[in-house]
Amino acid sequence: MKRAALPLLLLGTLAPAALRAAPFEIAIVEPLAGTAAFGVVDVVVEVRNEEAAWVELYLDGRQVERLASPPWRFTVDLGQENAERRFRAVAESVGGAHDDVELTLPAIRVDEQVELPLVQLYVTAERQGVAALDLTRAEFRVADGGRPQTLVTFERGDVPLTAVLLLDSSLSMRGAPLAGALAGARAFVAGMQPLDEAKVLLVSDQVLRRTPFGTDPDTLLAPLAGVVARGGSAISDHLYLALKELEARQGRRVVILLSDGVDVDSLLGARELEPVVGRSPVLLYWIRLGGERRGVRHRSAWRGFEQHAEELAGLARLVERSGGRIFDLPRVADAEQIFRRVLEELRNQYVLGYYPSFDLDDGTWRPIRVEVSRPGIALRAREGYYDD
């Protein structure tokens, strides 16, 4: 009897330890250990075995944020420097237990340091005319000059933007057309996020009104009150001005042109703008008042009928090359809706970043090709750039 009782005695002794609850702990599950990271990344902390009261995240010893409720997801801008990143997460459970965990992401190892600019592509993906919002990083393929590239950044959604709203205010826009253009600008500004910024240029054969870059609706829109459409149109000259205004800005840059596109007074033409657009990361959107024009019957001191038709086709080609889009506007009353559609498309774009795998720096045109492995997806992106 004593021998039979011995295992029961041992089982009774070991049972409390065996049944003891697993301790509260946390883990950093994104980004993946061992991978380099650049730009805006999401850091995801997983809480295990007990509910957390709060979670804190530190980057390189500095606190990023403290969250008091799930999801335990932190958005961090790492910049574009090739450097080691050290994350530390600290948490307390509802029962008062504590845990912390660290994750170090390495820099990309290189044998020779070569300064290559990060190429960022803003890609619109659609399936039967509807935004395709569920594509993954692994589904994208990018070729630069015919050579496959490795993506170092991948984002989608509200990446901050800087926009120039370039509104034709020539005499042909007098009355309802200009009022509609201004209503569209107001709709765009109202839809901006806190980190977005914009400026407005009202132009004819000269700049009639301009605002500084900013986010405050009153600052952006108040100077436009009382403007009267007048003068001829110099679309190409002012498109060049808008591109130069964005040259010193950072992040996603956009020009949104509202005009019928007929250019009477510009000294520059689409051919002169082509290398400027090819060297710029700016997306061009053209809200084409009146829709596509055929059989254009305009003549000016600079151009005849055929030349005006060529300029309209050239402007459309610049928009396409930049990765932007033309939105036809048959009725100026729909301007607000179209400006909102432009903003919605920008919000839904994928942002792909890579460092070119080779460095020519000879000023030649380098075509870019973006593809996805999933069938039925139509993509629109920048066609390439001049390698300066």
Order of alpha helices (4+ residues) and beta strands (2+ residues): alpha-beta-beta-beta-beta-beta-beta-beta-beta-beta-beta-beta-beta-beta-alpha-beta-beta-alpha-alpha-beta-alpha-beta-alpha-beta-alpha-beta-beta-beta-beta
